[in-house]
C-alpha cells in the first residue's frame, strides 16, 4: 500500500545504500498522481490522509471504473468504490476478481490485506428500514477503514420505545451515526441521550413535503441538541469516513 511506511521504506533503503536513488525516483515518480487521460488518480492521498482515494462510480462508465481500479491496484491493497451498479461491478471483477459487491449499499470493496480493527465501536442507527441503503454505505465504509460497527436499525421516533430498548448499545459506542429521513428527528433525540459525538445523515426517504431529504437536513441542522454534526443528504460514505477519523483519534 502506498502509505507512510511505503515511503519510509524507500527512503531508508536509499539511506542504507540498498537502493539506487534513480530506482527510488522511478518508484516515486507517480506518487503525486497518475494521469489516465479521463481521470487523475491521487496516489498521494493515503500518505496525506491515511486512506486511499475512493472511487465515486456514478457518472463514470463501467470501463472507466475498471481502468481506475486496475491502475490503483498497483499501489493500493485496499480499494473502495461507492455508488456502484451491478453492471459496474461485473466490469470491475475483470480487473479485480477478489472484489466484493454490496448491492444494498452500492459499494464495491477490494481488500487484499487484513483490517486493523479498532477496539472502539461506531454505532450506526436508523430511523426506519428504508434508511438502510445509506446506513449500510456508512457502516461498510467504517468497517473498510478498520472499525467495529454495531448496526441498530428501525428504531425511529414513531416508536421511540424501540430506541430506548437499545440505548445501552448506543451509549457504549464511541461515535454514533444517526440516519433518518422523513422529518429527521432521530439525531436530535439521540443527541440528547448520549455523551458521544453524533453524526447525522439525512436521507431522501419521505413523502412529497420532505423535498427529497431537505426537510430532514434542515431539522438536523437546526437541532437543539449539542454535539451533532451533519453531512449531506444520503451521504453515508461521508458519515462513515468522518466517524472513522473520530474513532481512531
KELUM-905157 format. One record per residue (C-alpha): residue in one letter; x, z, y. Coordinates in steps of 0.5 Angstrom, whole numbers, plus 500, padded with zeros to 3 digits. Layout:
% KELUM-905157
+---+-----+-----+-----+
| r |  px |  pz |  py |
+---+-----+-----+-----+
| A |   X |   Z |   Y |
...
+---+-----+-----+-----+
This chain:
% KELUM-905157
+---+-----+-----+-----+
| r |  px |  pz |  py |
+---+-----+-----+-----+
| X | 500 | 500 | 500 |
| X | 503 | 498 | 507 |
| X | 503 | 505 | 510 |
| X | 508 | 510 | 513 |
| X | 511 | 511 | 506 |
| X | 512 | 504 | 505 |
| X | 515 | 503 | 512 |
| X | 520 | 509 | 511 |
| X | 522 | 507 | 504 |
| X | 524 | 500 | 507 |
| X | 528 | 504 | 513 |
| X | 531 | 509 | 508 |
| X | 534 | 503 | 504 |
| X | 537 | 500 | 510 |
| X | 540 | 506 | 512 |
| X | 543 | 507 | 505 |
| X | 545 | 500 | 505 |
| X | 541 | 499 | 499 |
| X | 537 | 493 | 502 |
| X | 540 | 488 | 507 |
| X | 537 | 488 | 514 |
| X | 535 | 481 | 513 |
| X | 531 | 482 | 507 |
| X | 528 | 488 | 511 |
| X | 526 | 483 | 516 |
| X | 523 | 479 | 511 |
| X | 519 | 484 | 508 |
| X | 516 | 487 | 515 |
| X | 515 | 480 | 519 |
| X | 508 | 480 | 517 |
| X | 507 | 487 | 519 |
| X | 503 | 487 | 525 |
| X | 498 | 482 | 523 |
| X | 497 | 475 | 518 |
| X | 494 | 469 | 521 |
| X | 490 | 466 | 516 |
| X | 487 | 461 | 522 |
| X | 480 | 464 | 521 |
| X | 482 | 471 | 521 |
| X | 488 | 475 | 523 |
| X | 489 | 481 | 518 |
| X | 491 | 487 | 521 |
| X | 496 | 489 | 516 |
| X | 499 | 495 | 521 |
| X | 492 | 499 | 521 |
| X | 494 | 503 | 515 |
| X | 500 | 506 | 519 |
| X | 497 | 507 | 525 |
| X | 490 | 510 | 523 |
| X | 491 | 512 | 515 |
| X | 486 | 507 | 513 |
| X | 487 | 499 | 512 |
| X | 483 | 494 | 515 |
| X | 475 | 494 | 513 |
| X | 472 | 487 | 512 |
| X | 466 | 486 | 515 |
| X | 462 | 481 | 511 |
| X | 456 | 479 | 515 |
| X | 457 | 472 | 519 |
| X | 463 | 470 | 514 |
| X | 463 | 465 | 508 |
| X | 464 | 468 | 501 |
| X | 470 | 463 | 501 |
| X | 473 | 467 | 508 |
| X | 472 | 474 | 505 |
| X | 475 | 472 | 498 |
| X | 481 | 469 | 502 |
| X | 482 | 475 | 506 |
| X | 481 | 480 | 500 |
| X | 487 | 475 | 497 |
| X | 492 | 476 | 502 |
| X | 490 | 483 | 504 |
| X | 492 | 485 | 496 |
| X | 499 | 483 | 497 |
| X | 500 | 489 | 502 |
| X | 494 | 494 | 500 |
| X | 492 | 497 | 494 |
| X | 485 | 499 | 496 |
| X | 480 | 495 | 500 |
| X | 473 | 496 | 503 |
| X | 468 | 490 | 504 |
| X | 462 | 492 | 508 |
| X | 455 | 488 | 509 |
| X | 457 | 484 | 503 |
| X | 452 | 480 | 499 |
| X | 452 | 478 | 491 |
| X | 454 | 471 | 493 |
| X | 460 | 474 | 497 |
| X | 462 | 479 | 491 |
| X | 462 | 473 | 486 |
| X | 467 | 470 | 490 |
| X | 471 | 476 | 491 |
| X | 471 | 477 | 484 |
| X | 475 | 471 | 483 |
| X | 481 | 474 | 488 |
| X | 480 | 481 | 485 |
| X | 477 | 482 | 478 |
| X | 477 | 489 | 479 |
| X | 472 | 489 | 485 |
| X | 466 | 493 | 484 |
| X | 460 | 492 | 488 |
| X | 455 | 497 | 490 |
| X | 448 | 493 | 492 |
| X | 444 | 499 | 495 |
| X | 450 | 500 | 500 |
| X | 452 | 493 | 500 |
| X | 459 | 495 | 499 |
| X | 465 | 492 | 495 |
| X | 470 | 497 | 493 |
| X | 477 | 495 | 491 |
| X | 481 | 500 | 488 |
| X | 488 | 500 | 485 |
| X | 490 | 507 | 485 |
| X | 487 | 514 | 484 |
| X | 484 | 517 | 490 |
| X | 487 | 523 | 493 |
| X | 481 | 528 | 493 |
| X | 480 | 533 | 499 |
| X | 477 | 540 | 497 |
| X | 472 | 540 | 502 |
| X | 466 | 536 | 502 |
| X | 462 | 532 | 506 |
| X | 454 | 532 | 505 |
| X | 450 | 526 | 506 |
| X | 443 | 528 | 508 |
| X | 437 | 523 | 508 |
| X | 430 | 524 | 511 |
| X | 427 | 519 | 506 |
| X | 429 | 515 | 500 |
| X | 428 | 509 | 505 |
| X | 434 | 511 | 508 |
| X | 438 | 511 | 502 |
| X | 442 | 504 | 503 |
| X | 445 | 507 | 510 |
| X | 446 | 513 | 507 |
| X | 450 | 510 | 501 |
| X | 454 | 506 | 505 |
| X | 456 | 512 | 509 |
| X | 457 | 516 | 502 |
| X | 461 | 511 | 499 |
| X | 466 | 510 | 505 |
| X | 467 | 517 | 505 |
| X | 469 | 517 | 497 |
| X | 473 | 511 | 498 |
| X | 477 | 515 | 504 |
| X | 478 | 521 | 499 |
| X | 473 | 525 | 500 |
| X | 468 | 529 | 496 |
| X | 461 | 527 | 497 |
| X | 454 | 531 | 496 |
| X | 448 | 527 | 496 |
| X | 442 | 530 | 499 |
| X | 436 | 525 | 499 |
| X | 429 | 525 | 501 |
| X | 429 | 532 | 505 |
| X | 425 | 530 | 512 |
| X | 422 | 534 | 516 |
| X | 415 | 532 | 514 |
| X | 416 | 536 | 508 |
| X | 421 | 541 | 511 |
| X | 421 | 546 | 505 |
| X | 425 | 540 | 501 |
| X | 430 | 541 | 506 |
| X | 430 | 549 | 506 |
| X | 431 | 549 | 499 |
| X | 438 | 545 | 499 |
| X | 440 | 549 | 505 |
| X | 446 | 552 | 501 |
| X | 449 | 546 | 499 |
| X | 448 | 543 | 506 |
| X | 451 | 549 | 509 |
| X | 457 | 549 | 504 |
| X | 459 | 542 | 507 |
| X | 465 | 542 | 512 |
| X | 461 | 536 | 515 |
| X | 454 | 533 | 515 |
| X | 452 | 526 | 516 |
| X | 444 | 526 | 517 |
| X | 441 | 519 | 516 |
| X | 434 | 518 | 519 |
| X | 429 | 513 | 521 |
| X | 422 | 514 | 524 |
| X | 423 | 519 | 530 |
| X | 430 | 521 | 527 |
| X | 428 | 529 | 528 |
| X | 432 | 531 | 522 |
| X | 439 | 531 | 525 |
| X | 436 | 536 | 531 |
| X | 433 | 540 | 525 |
| X | 440 | 541 | 521 |
| X | 444 | 541 | 528 |
| X | 440 | 548 | 529 |
| X | 441 | 551 | 522 |
| X | 449 | 549 | 520 |
| X | 455 | 551 | 523 |
| X | 459 | 545 | 522 |
| X | 459 | 538 | 525 |
| X | 453 | 534 | 524 |
| X | 454 | 526 | 525 |
| X | 447 | 523 | 526 |
| X | 446 | 516 | 523 |
| X | 439 | 513 | 526 |
| X | 436 | 508 | 521 |
| X | 432 | 502 | 523 |
| X | 427 | 505 | 518 |
| X | 420 | 505 | 521 |
| X | 413 | 502 | 524 |
| X | 413 | 498 | 530 |
| X | 414 | 503 | 535 |
| X | 420 | 505 | 532 |
| X | 423 | 499 | 535 |
| X | 428 | 498 | 529 |
| X | 431 | 504 | 530 |
| X | 432 | 505 | 537 |
| X | 427 | 511 | 537 |
| X | 431 | 515 | 532 |
| X | 437 | 513 | 536 |
| X | 434 | 516 | 543 |
| X | 432 | 522 | 539 |
| X | 439 | 524 | 536 |
| X | 442 | 522 | 543 |
| X | 437 | 527 | 546 |
| X | 438 | 532 | 541 |
| X | 438 | 540 | 544 |
| X | 442 | 542 | 538 |
| X | 449 | 542 | 540 |
| X | 455 | 540 | 535 |
| X | 451 | 533 | 534 |
| X | 455 | 526 | 534 |
| X | 451 | 520 | 534 |
| X | 453 | 513 | 531 |
| X | 450 | 506 | 532 |
| X | 443 | 504 | 528 |
| X | 444 | 503 | 521 |
| X | 452 | 504 | 522 |
| X | 453 | 508 | 515 |
| X | 460 | 506 | 515 |
| X | 462 | 509 | 522 |
| X | 459 | 515 | 520 |
| X | 463 | 516 | 513 |
| X | 469 | 514 | 517 |
| X | 468 | 519 | 522 |
| X | 466 | 524 | 517 |
| X | 473 | 523 | 513 |
| X | 477 | 524 | 519 |
| X | 474 | 530 | 521 |
| X | 474 | 533 | 514 |
| X | 481 | 531 | 513 |
| X | 484 | 534 | 519 |
+---+-----+-----+-----+
